[in-house]
């Protein structure tokens, strides 16, 4: 585990100390890099200024193994952790996370209660509160392909757009994209995928480009593959491509059609040492203003509808509006599919095996 | 030996005795025992270390391949009933009732193990995870007859396949994982059937692992033999300099070397650029040298080359050059002198280097993971996958067990064919 501890909050924090949780120090754990930076700027700093508490920020690489070890050993040191949806559900199922009373979440500025302000279906896990929407999309280098692909079907069309394709070495999101490219509407994808004919159909579609595929595993690989000219187009996490465009001025274009989106959420490990302060931080960081603020640092969409209107421009480029960069922007969201955790939890063993066997053939 | 040098005479029974009258044979045995004890004492720390941190953990982990009590531990009511059930007939009301009881208990258990139980059963039959969690949520409100109540909740409870999956999962001591590791399925009725053809993968991977290891071993031998010969015949001053060139990559991180190969071999890489530049290939027909089996073979051969060169070199250093000269002066051609006189004397080095490279290659995983693409990955990549991402440690243990037996078998063959005594590291 890469453990980078940054002590944020100066000595002044000790002096202020008037709030109920005066001078508590909570440990906030997230994924590091540009993503943690966006959280530090948008959540940590304002919260420290408001409450006088301190935050120790730690990095981890996802997964529940560390939380599980801490809870089972009865020695929990993390107060709040940023996890993927699949891990949030598992943590809740296996009793590794505190249940959260959703009434602590503040309403939107116009008075809409939190339960209605969050995107429908994102508050369903009783132990977790969502912060961002991230998405698996596909992207290409606009300096290489002038009249670029427009739809997910183009990604699978080797005649129209010859060249290598970068794809994540996992059945997740790929089977869904293959079906959408094959003409299945987004809202029927998981119904089709639940039948064995549907799985066959998805694999047949993947088969049609298999000879041209370069497989990637880490999120940092796809922008590199594009930059090196190794692939003509590649699937990727939207924030990574945005980062290459905004911070490194790469001529990459994102195609949003057929995107598969997912959530990152806060959970509080069971038996967290500063539970009350962690809950206060959780409610504070998921209010309308904070979620909108984070979006000026990274192109992951806020999970509150009321935040969308407040999303501004990239922090170092005032003319780069962040709104259109979000997976949740209306023009990007037209043909979008939410990753179905239940489906994957039920079928991943079988589909992983089948995917691996298909790869090895 | 000191004992033998002592004064001795013959006692009245005609036995040799030492100066103090004890039989010489006994004294000898005593002295030998003491020296053995001393030798044992010297290796004891290492032996204990190996047993504690190597042998015991391996054995414990191997038991995971045949033993998994996740189900039996948390579902105590239904486990015995499932064991008694023949796996074929209609499930009884008693079984439904026990299942509901177990669900309620597992949900109220402080560790909330229902998720773990669901994960375990889901490995046997896809879809049972959500079946278990959704039924368990409602279990407390269910009233007898439970059979009806459960089938009302989800009609999967009427399916015999669901119950068969539970029966397989409830068996703690099971051959199911080892069967899965060689593409077979262990059914609820205790039969073994071949895995669905679309999901068969492990046998093919074991064979590919074997193939890659053999090819890499032969390639390192072919490339390393002349280098080792050169090193052993030139003056020491130059040989040491060249040896540094062999060792320099050896001291460099595997990750760095593998990444360097990516830069070299990728389709926009150095090698392809060069071949386009000199007109060997067109710009649109670049070679696919990486992210496939070729990439794995090239990178692994390079990384494992020092393990072949070093034993060969140290053995060749000990071969007296006068033998080859003698053969030639007796009329042998260059080839005969090499093949009949020089080569046989380097066989112990080939054996050592070959075994070293082969054993390292068969468990290799970082390099294939980075450059293997789809057809260049090996069995260890899947063991890693089951350890870290699917968390199916039992299957990982079974795959590891099969690999271990496989390696021991090859070692045995090697011992029969070449002879393990006939191996020299220097």
Interface residues (C-beta under 8 A of the other chain):
Chain A: X90 X93 X94 X95 X164 X169 X213 X214 X215 X217 X228 X229 X230 X342 X345 X346 X347 X348 X349 X350 X351 X352 X353 X354 X356 X357 X358 X359 X360
Chain B: X110 X111 X112 X113 X114 X115 X116 X118 X122 X123 X126 X127 X128 X129 X130 X133 X198 X199 X200 X201 X204 X205 X208 X266 X267 X268 X291 X369 X373 X374 X375 X377 X382 X390 X392
